[in-house]
């Protein structure tokens, strides 16, 4: 069974010469992640077996390990691992920088070690190897007192996102794997070419891969956490109408529309039109808005938060009237509409409403009172807490919590195996961004890893995951995540 360790980790190899440590490390880690005493002896001495160079080599090794841990980089220490003081120093340094430390033990039999040693180009003396083999039992007995977060026997290993590693530590979920997925398209830096055709292609590919819905952001310029202000970002509802024309089943929504961006009646009419033109596939995503600087740049009023919440609540009350029959009136503090006429009426009766945000006192209360779905942020443990809060609001307003779909938004990068995953991370990470950091940020993992991750979200109460793929327009990216969706597609 594969050992899954959180990114980043310090991994100290413990075992005699010829026990397979270096071969194991090279199989599972990049060369840049392995700090080898043998290699360093060769760099400061006459070769890997130059014992005279040992002191200088270990001094250099310790400095390299310290520098890597300070940057929170996964580091594999390939030495005998026999020196207790060194092990404890490495563990203490790792913990000082918030990096977990694990020992991997190579308890190879004497027969195997001696046979491997005999075929080396420069075997160590037999007596020296036998002393190492004899001492190994003592060393293994010392490890429990060194402060390691885990001590493991040699086996296949992968460094994965912390959420995936946490599941491996406590056992797999036993819940039936039922889950649905949406695709978030938030960045359009796809290079030169026909943006419309590329967007249509993304929609068709997402539909074919099994995504239930496709979402875009409602911003008039790109937001800082995603890209640069001058990058292409089409208007949200125009973009969704374009996708609607080239797809047939995928649902279409904005995550989420700030109620300050358009007059609520205009927004309601736009959603009704999208629903009709898409054959009943629109989803209404709403929120109070947050980007004050964007509003100021375009001269759009950005009221205080209390007023924005009031506008959101009145919009939630008004929209079902607009989408209904006849010409009802709505009179509120901020919205006053004496004749709400909307024809053609939406295909859906009514269009489902999703509220974005995790505010426990106001936002989740509005979800309980008015919404069909909510969208939350955070890791599975945080989602579980928010679901508990939502359920308490539902009890207060006498609503069945099962009527509300809990969704969450996260990133993901899928690959079929460890080798492919490493290649994709290396190809996509920004310059000077460590692989571990990029992996955590985008939730990069194999199909198995992502099945584990989204099972955690499902078990926390989020039945629907909306994922942002950093390479969404690249060939094969959506299809790779389709393999994750297929894992949850059982009845």
C-alpha positions as CSV (number, residue, x, y, z in Angstrom):
1,X,0.0,0.0,0.0
2,X,1.3,3.4,-0.9
3,X,2.5,5.7,1.9
4,X,1.1,9.2,1.5
5,X,3.0,12.0,3.3
6,X,1.9,15.6,3.4
7,X,3.6,18.3,1.3
8,X,6.0,19.4,2.4
9,X,7.7,16.8,4.5
10,X,11.2,15.9,5.8
11,X,11.9,12.3,5.1
12,X,14.9,10.7,6.9
13,X,16.1,7.4,5.5
14,X,17.4,4.9,8.0
15,X,19.3,1.8,7.0
16,X,22.7,0.2,6.4
17,X,24.7,0.5,3.2
18,X,23.3,-1.5,0.3
19,X,19.8,-1.6,1.8
20,X,18.3,0.2,-1.2
21,X,17.8,3.7,0.2
22,X,19.2,5.6,-2.7
23,X,17.4,3.5,-5.3
24,X,14.1,4.0,-3.4
25,X,14.7,7.7,-3.1
26,X,15.4,8.1,-6.9
27,X,12.3,6.1,-7.7
28,X,9.9,8.3,-5.7
29,X,11.5,11.8,-5.6
30,X,13.1,14.4,-7.9
31,X,16.9,14.7,-7.7
32,X,16.5,18.2,-6.3
33,X,14.6,16.8,-3.3
34,X,17.3,14.3,-2.3
35,X,20.2,15.4,-0.1
36,X,22.7,12.6,-0.2
37,X,25.8,12.3,1.9
38,X,27.5,10.1,-0.7
39,X,27.0,12.8,-3.4
40,X,28.3,15.5,-1.2
41,X,31.4,13.5,-0.4
42,X,32.0,13.3,-4.1
43,X,31.6,17.0,-4.4
44,X,34.0,18.0,-1.7
45,X,36.3,15.0,-1.9
46,X,37.8,12.4,-4.2
47,X,34.5,10.4,-4.7
48,X,31.5,9.0,-2.9
49,X,33.6,6.6,-0.9
50,X,36.0,9.3,0.3
51,X,35.6,9.0,4.1
52,X,38.1,11.7,4.7
53,X,35.7,14.2,3.2
54,X,32.9,13.0,5.6
55,X,33.1,16.0,8.0
56,X,32.9,18.6,5.2
57,X,30.2,16.6,3.4
58,X,28.0,16.4,6.5
59,X,28.5,20.1,7.3
60,X,27.3,20.9,3.8
61,X,24.4,18.5,4.2
62,X,23.2,20.1,7.3
63,X,23.3,23.6,5.8
64,X,21.4,22.4,2.7
65,X,18.7,20.7,4.8
66,X,18.3,23.9,6.9
67,X,18.0,26.1,3.8
68,X,15.4,23.7,2.3
69,X,13.3,23.5,5.5
70,X,13.3,27.2,5.9
71,X,11.7,27.4,2.5
72,X,9.3,24.5,3.4
73,X,10.5,22.2,0.6
74,X,10.1,18.5,0.7
75,X,13.6,17.1,1.6
76,X,14.8,13.5,1.6
77,X,18.0,12.9,3.7
78,X,19.9,9.9,2.2
79,X,22.4,8.9,4.8
80,X,22.7,5.9,7.1
81,X,20.5,7.8,9.5
82,X,22.4,6.2,12.4
83,X,23.4,9.4,14.3
84,X,20.8,10.1,17.0
85,X,21.9,13.7,17.5
86,X,21.6,14.5,13.8
87,X,18.2,12.9,13.5
88,X,16.9,14.9,16.5
89,X,18.4,18.1,15.0
90,X,16.7,17.6,11.7
91,X,13.4,16.8,13.3
92,X,13.6,19.9,15.6
93,X,14.4,22.1,12.6
94,X,11.6,20.7,10.5
95,X,9.1,21.3,13.3
96,X,10.4,24.8,13.8
97,X,9.4,25.6,10.3
98,X,6.0,23.7,10.5
99,X,7.2,20.8,8.4
100,X,6.3,17.2,9.5
101,X,9.2,14.8,9.9
102,X,9.0,11.1,8.9
103,X,11.5,8.3,9.1
104,X,11.6,5.5,6.6
105,X,13.3,2.3,7.8
106,X,15.2,0.0,5.4
107,X,15.6,-3.2,7.4
108,X,17.1,-5.3,4.6
109,X,18.3,-8.7,5.5
110,X,22.0,-9.3,5.9
111,X,22.1,-11.7,2.9
112,X,20.5,-9.2,0.6
113,X,22.7,-6.3,1.7
114,X,25.9,-8.4,1.4
115,X,24.9,-9.6,-2.1
116,X,24.1,-6.0,-3.3
117,X,27.4,-4.8,-1.7
118,X,29.4,-7.4,-3.5
119,X,28.3,-6.2,-7.0
120,X,29.0,-2.6,-6.3
121,X,31.9,-1.0,-8.2
122,X,33.4,0.1,-4.9
123,X,32.0,-2.2,-2.2
124,X,32.5,-1.2,1.4
125,X,34.5,-3.7,3.6
126,X,32.5,-6.7,4.7
127,X,33.3,-6.0,8.3
128,X,32.1,-2.5,8.1
129,X,28.8,-3.6,6.5
130,X,28.3,-6.3,9.2
131,X,28.8,-3.6,11.9
132,X,26.1,-1.5,10.3
133,X,23.7,-4.4,10.1
134,X,24.3,-5.3,13.8
135,X,23.8,-1.7,14.9
136,X,20.6,-1.3,12.9
137,X,18.5,-3.0,15.6
138,X,19.6,-0.5,18.2
139,X,19.0,2.4,15.8
140,X,15.4,1.3,15.1
141,X,14.8,1.1,18.8
142,X,15.9,4.7,19.2
143,X,13.5,6.2,16.6
144,X,10.5,6.3,18.8
145,X,12.2,8.9,21.0
146,X,13.4,11.2,18.2
147,X,10.1,13.1,17.8
148,X,9.2,11.9,14.3
149,X,5.6,12.4,13.2
150,X,5.7,8.9,11.7
151,X,8.0,5.9,11.4
152,X,7.5,3.7,8.4
153,X,8.9,0.6,6.8
154,X,10.1,0.9,3.3
155,X,7.3,0.9,0.7
156,X,6.1,3.0,-2.2
157,X,5.6,6.6,-1.2
158,X,4.1,9.8,-2.5
159,X,4.0,13.4,-1.2
160,X,0.5,14.6,-1.5
161,X,-1.7,17.5,-0.4
162,X,-2.3,17.6,3.4
163,X,-6.0,16.8,3.1
164,X,-5.2,13.6,1.2
165,X,-2.5,12.6,3.6
166,X,-4.8,13.1,6.5
167,X,-7.3,10.5,5.1
168,X,-4.5,8.0,4.6
169,X,-3.5,8.4,8.2
170,X,-6.9,7.7,9.7
171,X,-8.4,5.3,7.1
172,X,-10.6,5.5,4.1
173,X,-14.2,6.7,4.1
174,X,-16.8,4.0,4.2
175,X,-19.6,6.2,2.7
176,X,-21.1,5.4,-0.7
177,X,-19.1,7.4,-3.3
178,X,-21.9,9.6,-4.7
179,X,-20.9,13.1,-5.7
180,X,-21.3,15.6,-8.5
181,X,-19.0,18.2,-9.9
182,X,-19.0,21.6,-11.6
183,X,-16.3,23.4,-13.5
184,X,-15.3,27.0,-12.6
185,X,-13.7,29.0,-15.5
186,X,-12.2,32.0,-13.9
187,X,-9.2,32.8,-16.2
188,X,-9.1,33.2,-19.9
189,X,-5.4,33.7,-20.5
190,X,-5.4,31.2,-23.3
191,X,-3.1,33.0,-25.7
192,X,-3.9,34.3,-29.2
193,X,-6.8,32.9,-31.1
194,X,-10.6,32.8,-31.1
195,X,-11.7,33.2,-27.5
196,X,-15.3,32.4,-28.4
197,X,-14.4,29.1,-30.0
198,X,-12.1,28.1,-27.2
199,X,-14.8,28.9,-24.6
200,X,-17.3,26.8,-26.6
201,X,-14.8,24.0,-26.7
202,X,-14.3,24.1,-22.9
203,X,-18.1,23.9,-22.5
204,X,-18.4,20.9,-24.8
205,X,-15.5,19.1,-23.2
206,X,-16.8,19.7,-19.7
207,X,-20.2,18.4,-20.7
208,X,-18.7,15.3,-22.2
209,X,-16.4,14.7,-19.2
210,X,-19.4,14.6,-16.9
211,X,-19.4,18.0,-15.2
212,X,-23.0,18.9,-14.1
213,X,-22.5,22.6,-14.4
214,X,-20.2,25.3,-15.6
215,X,-19.6,28.6,-13.8
216,X,-17.9,31.9,-14.5
217,X,-17.1,34.9,-12.2
218,X,-19.0,38.2,-12.3
219,X,-16.2,40.7,-12.5
220,X,-15.6,43.5,-15.0
221,X,-11.8,43.1,-14.8
222,X,-9.7,40.2,-13.6
223,X,-9.3,39.9,-9.8
224,X,-5.8,39.9,-8.2
225,X,-5.9,36.4,-6.7
226,X,-6.6,35.0,-10.2
227,X,-4.6,37.1,-12.6
228,X,-3.7,40.6,-13.8
229,X,-6.3,43.3,-14.2
230,X,-5.7,43.7,-17.9
231,X,-6.2,40.0,-18.8
232,X,-9.2,39.0,-20.9
233,X,-12.4,38.3,-18.9
234,X,-15.7,38.4,-20.8
235,X,-18.9,39.6,-19.3
236,X,-20.4,36.7,-17.3
237,X,-23.9,36.3,-18.8
238,X,-22.8,37.0,-22.3
239,X,-20.2,34.2,-21.9
240,X,-22.7,31.8,-20.5
241,X,-25.1,32.5,-23.4
242,X,-22.3,31.7,-25.8
243,X,-21.6,28.4,-24.0
244,X,-25.3,27.6,-24.0
245,X,-25.5,27.7,-27.8
246,X,-22.9,24.9,-28.1
247,X,-24.0,22.6,-25.3
248,X,-27.1,20.7,-24.4
249,X,-27.1,19.4,-20.9
250,X,-24.6,21.3,-18.7
251,X,-26.1,23.8,-16.3
252,X,-24.8,27.4,-16.4
253,X,-24.3,29.8,-13.5
254,X,-22.3,32.8,-12.2
255,X,-20.4,32.3,-9.0
256,X,-21.5,34.7,-7.8
257,X,-23.2,37.9,-9.0
258,X,-22.8,40.8,-6.7
259,X,-26.2,42.4,-6.2
260,X,-24.5,45.8,-6.6
261,X,-23.5,45.1,-10.2
262,X,-26.9,45.4,-11.9
263,X,-30.3,46.5,-11.0
264,X,-32.0,43.3,-9.5
265,X,-34.8,43.4,-12.0
266,X,-32.4,43.7,-14.9
267,X,-30.5,40.7,-13.4
268,X,-33.6,38.7,-13.1
269,X,-34.6,39.4,-16.7
270,X,-31.1,38.3,-17.9
271,X,-31.3,35.1,-15.9
272,X,-34.8,34.3,-17.3
273,X,-33.5,34.9,-20.8
274,X,-30.5,32.6,-20.2
275,X,-32.8,29.9,-18.8
276,X,-35.1,30.1,-21.8
277,X,-32.4,30.2,-24.4
278,X,-30.5,27.3,-22.8
279,X,-33.6,25.1,-22.4
280,X,-33.8,25.4,-18.6
281,X,-30.2,25.2,-17.5
282,X,-29.6,28.5,-15.7
283,X,-28.6,28.8,-12.0
284,X,-28.8,32.1,-10.2
285,X,-25.7,32.7,-8.1
286,X,-25.9,35.7,-5.7
287,X,-23.7,37.4,-3.1
288,X,-23.2,40.7,-1.4
289,X,-20.0,41.6,-3.3
290,X,-16.6,42.4,-1.9
291,X,-14.4,44.2,-4.5
292,X,-14.7,47.8,-3.4
293,X,-11.7,48.8,-5.6
294,X,-13.4,47.4,-8.7
295,X,-16.6,49.3,-7.9
296,X,-14.7,52.5,-7.5
297,X,-12.8,52.1,-10.7
298,X,-16.0,51.8,-12.7
299,X,-18.0,54.4,-10.7
300,X,-20.4,51.8,-9.3
301,X,-21.8,52.5,-5.9
302,X,-20.6,50.2,-3.2
303,X,-22.9,50.6,-0.2
304,X,-22.0,49.6,3.4
305,X,-22.2,45.9,4.1
306,X,-25.4,46.2,6.1
307,X,-27.1,47.8,3.1
308,X,-25.7,45.2,0.7
309,X,-27.2,42.4,2.8
310,X,-30.5,44.2,2.8
311,X,-30.3,44.5,-1.0
312,X,-29.4,40.8,-1.3
313,X,-32.4,39.8,0.9
314,X,-34.8,41.9,-1.1
315,X,-33.5,40.5,-4.3
316,X,-34.1,37.0,-3.0
317,X,-37.7,38.0,-2.2
318,X,-38.3,39.8,-5.5
319,X,-36.9,37.3,-8.0
320,X,-39.5,34.5,-7.6
321,X,-42.2,37.1,-8.1
322,X,-40.5,38.4,-11.3
323,X,-40.2,34.9,-12.6
324,X,-43.8,34.0,-11.7
325,X,-47.1,34.6,-13.4
326,X,-48.9,37.8,-13.9
327,X,-47.6,41.3,-12.9
328,X,-47.0,41.2,-9.2
329,X,-45.6,44.2,-7.3
330,X,-42.7,44.2,-4.8
331,X,-42.2,47.1,-2.4
332,X,-39.0,47.0,-0.2
333,X,-36.7,49.5,1.3
334,X,-34.3,49.4,-1.7
335,X,-36.3,47.8,-4.5
336,X,-39.6,49.2,-5.4
337,X,-41.3,47.6,-8.5
338,X,-45.0,48.1,-9.0
339,X,-45.3,45.8,-12.0
340,X,-43.0,42.8,-12.4
341,X,-43.5,41.5,-15.9
342,X,-41.1,38.9,-17.3
343,X,-41.9,37.1,-20.6
344,X,-40.9,34.7,-21.8
345,X,-41.0,33.2,-18.3
346,X,-38.1,30.9,-17.3
347,X,-38.4,27.2,-18.2
348,X,-37.6,26.3,-14.6
349,X,-40.2,27.2,-12.0
350,X,-38.3,28.8,-10.4
351,X,-34.7,29.1,-11.4
352,X,-32.6,27.6,-8.6
353,X,-30.8,30.2,-6.4
354,X,-27.4,29.7,-4.9
355,X,-25.9,32.0,-2.3
356,X,-22.1,32.3,-2.1
357,X,-20.3,33.0,1.1
358,X,-19.8,31.4,4.5
359,X,-20.8,34.1,7.0
360,X,-22.4,32.3,9.9
361,X,-24.7,35.0,11.2
362,X,-26.2,36.5,8.1
363,X,-25.2,34.7,4.9
364,X,-26.1,31.2,6.1
365,X,-29.3,32.5,7.6
366,X,-30.3,33.8,4.2
367,X,-29.5,30.5,2.7
368,X,-31.8,28.7,5.1
369,X,-34.6,31.1,4.4
370,X,-34.4,31.6,0.7
371,X,-31.9,29.6,-1.3
372,X,-31.7,26.2,-3.0
373,X,-28.0,25.9,-2.6
374,X,-25.0,27.5,-1.0
375,X,-21.3,27.7,-1.9
376,X,-18.7,27.4,0.9
377,X,-14.9,27.8,1.1
378,X,-12.3,25.9,3.1
379,X,-11.0,22.5,3.9
380,X,-13.3,19.6,4.7
381,X,-13.2,20.3,8.5
382,X,-14.2,23.9,7.9
383,X,-17.0,22.8,5.6
384,X,-18.3,20.4,8.2
385,X,-18.5,23.2,10.7
386,X,-20.3,25.5,8.3
387,X,-22.8,22.8,7.4
388,X,-23.6,22.4,11.2
389,X,-24.2,26.1,11.4
390,X,-26.5,26.0,8.3
391,X,-28.5,23.2,9.8
392,X,-29.0,25.2,13.0
393,X,-30.4,28.0,10.9
394,X,-32.7,25.6,9.1
395,X,-34.1,24.4,12.4
396,X,-34.7,28.0,13.4
397,X,-36.8,28.7,10.3
398,X,-38.4,25.2,10.3
399,X,-36.9,24.1,7.0
400,X,-35.6,20.7,6.1
401,X,-31.8,21.0,5.6
402,X,-31.9,18.3,2.9
403,X,-33.7,20.8,0.6
404,X,-30.5,22.8,0.4
405,X,-27.5,21.6,-1.7
406,X,-24.2,22.4,-0.1
407,X,-21.5,23.0,-2.6
408,X,-17.9,24.1,-2.2
409,X,-15.3,25.7,-4.5
410,X,-11.7,24.6,-4.8
411,X,-8.9,24.0,-7.3
412,X,-7.7,20.7,-8.8
413,X,-5.1,19.3,-11.1
414,X,-5.5,15.7,-12.1
415,X,-3.0,13.2,-13.5
416,X,-3.2,9.4,-14.1
417,X,0.0,8.6,-12.2
418,X,2.8,10.0,-10.0
419,X,5.2,10.4,-13.0
420,X,2.7,12.3,-15.1
421,X,1.7,14.4,-12.1
422,X,5.2,15.5,-11.4
423,X,5.7,16.4,-15.1
424,X,2.5,18.5,-15.1
425,X,3.4,20.3,-11.9
426,X,6.9,21.1,-13.2
427,X,5.4,22.4,-16.5
428,X,2.9,24.6,-14.8
429,X,4.3,26.0,-11.6
430,X,5.5,29.6,-11.7
431,X,9.2,30.3,-11.5
432,X,10.5,30.3,-8.0
433,X,7.4,28.5,-6.7
434,X,8.3,25.2,-5.1
435,X,6.5,22.1,-6.4
436,X,5.1,21.4,-2.9
437,X,3.6,24.9,-2.7
438,X,2.0,24.6,-6.2
439,X,0.7,21.2,-5.4
440,X,-1.1,22.4,-2.3
441,X,-2.4,25.5,-3.9
442,X,-4.0,23.7,-6.9
443,X,-4.8,20.4,-5.1
444,X,-2.6,18.5,-7.6
445,X,-3.0,14.7,-7.3
446,X,-3.5,11.4,-9.0
447,X,-7.0,10.2,-9.7
448,X,-6.8,8.1,-6.5
449,X,-5.7,11.2,-4.5
450,X,-8.5,13.3,-5.8
451,X,-11.1,10.6,-5.2
452,X,-9.9,10.6,-1.6
453,X,-10.0,14.4,-1.3
454,X,-13.5,14.8,-2.7
455,X,-14.7,11.9,-0.6
456,X,-13.7,14.0,2.4
457,X,-15.7,16.9,1.2
458,X,-18.7,14.7,0.5
459,X,-18.5,13.2,3.9
460,X,-18.3,16.7,5.4
461,X,-21.7,17.5,3.9
462,X,-20.8,19.1,0.5
463,X,-22.5,17.0,-2.1
464,X,-21.2,19.0,-5.0
465,X,-17.7,20.2,-5.8
466,X,-17.0,23.1,-8.1
467,X,-13.4,22.9,-9.3
468,X,-11.1,25.3,-11.0
469,X,-8.6,23.6,-13.3
470,X,-5.5,25.7,-13.8
471,X,-4.9,24.3,-17.3
472,X,-8.6,24.2,-18.3
473,X,-8.0,25.0,-21.9
474,X,-5.1,22.6,-22.4
475,X,-5.9,19.4,-24.3
476,X,-6.6,16.5,-21.9
477,X,-7.0,18.6,-18.7
478,X,-10.8,18.4,-18.5
479,X,-10.7,14.8,-19.6
480,X,-8.2,13.9,-16.9
481,X,-10.6,15.3,-14.3
482,X,-13.4,13.4,-16.0
483,X,-11.6,10.2,-14.7
484,X,-12.2,11.6,-11.1
485,X,-15.9,12.2,-11.9
486,X,-16.2,8.7,-13.1
487,X,-15.1,7.4,-9.7
488,X,-18.2,9.0,-8.2
489,X,-20.6,8.1,-10.9
490,X,-21.9,4.9,-9.4
491,X,-25.6,4.8,-8.4
